[in-house]
Amino acid sequence: MRNILILNILVFSLLSFSEFSYASDENILYNKHQSFTAVIENVIDVTDNGFRSVNYILTWNDNKIIVPKNNLPVQKKKGETLKFLVMWHELKTDDGSVKNLSFQALE
């Protein structure tokens, strides 16, 4: 469970960087997204002081990934299918570039 929490924090950090990046168009080297569908293998539902985080664990490209639910109104259950977005971003930095891979639930 600890490894899942660490992975969850890492994914959330990557999402935060890609969604709230200060990068201008001139710093974007590559930007692509594509939707996929997969079966939910597990649901991580954490509540702290009234704040809630729901994430789905599933397999994409032979890798276990965590897809955040975000503010979607319906919560899915284990065994249901989830449509999600995969986003690839490459941003120019002072030292070359950084490539970010992020996921977001679509339903």
LINBELHU-V545603 format. One record per backbone hydrogen bond with DSSP energy under -0.5 kcal/mol. CO is the residue of the C=O (numbers start at 1). NH is the residue of the N-H. E is the energy in kcal/mol with one decimal. If there is no record, write none. Layout:
co nh e
CO NH E
CO NH E
This chain:
co nh e
1 5 -2.1
2 6 -2.3
3 7 -2.5
4 8 -2.7
5 9 -2.3
6 10 -2.2
7 11 -2.8
8 12 -2.6
9 13 -2.3
10 14 -2.3
11 15 -2.6
12 16 -2.5
13 17 -2.4
14 18 -2.5
15 19 -2.8
16 20 -2.2
24 27 -1.8
24 28 -0.5
25 28 -1.0
27 29 -0.7
27 92 -3.6
30 90 -2.8
32 88 -3.0
34 86 -2.8
36 84 -2.7
38 82 -2.8
40 79 -2.8
42 57 -2.8
43 45 -0.6
44 46 -0.5
44 55 -2.7
46 53 -2.8
48 51 -2.3
51 48 -2.8
53 46 -2.9
54 69 -2.8
55 44 -3.2
56 58 -0.5
56 67 -3.0
57 41 -2.9
57 42 -1.3
58 65 -3.0
60 63 -1.5
63 60 -2.7
65 58 -1.9
66 68 -0.5
67 56 -2.8
68 105 -1.7
69 72 -1.1
74 76 -0.5
77 80 -2.2
80 40 -3.2
82 38 -1.8
82 84 -0.5
83 106 -2.8
83 107 -0.7
84 36 -2.6
85 104 -1.7
86 34 -2.1
87 89 -0.5
87 102 -2.3
88 32 -2.5
89 100 -3.4
90 29 -2.9
90 30 -1.6
91 98 -2.3
93 96 -1.2
96 93 -2.1
98 91 -2.6
98 100 -0.5
100 89 -2.6
102 87 -2.9
104 85 -3.4
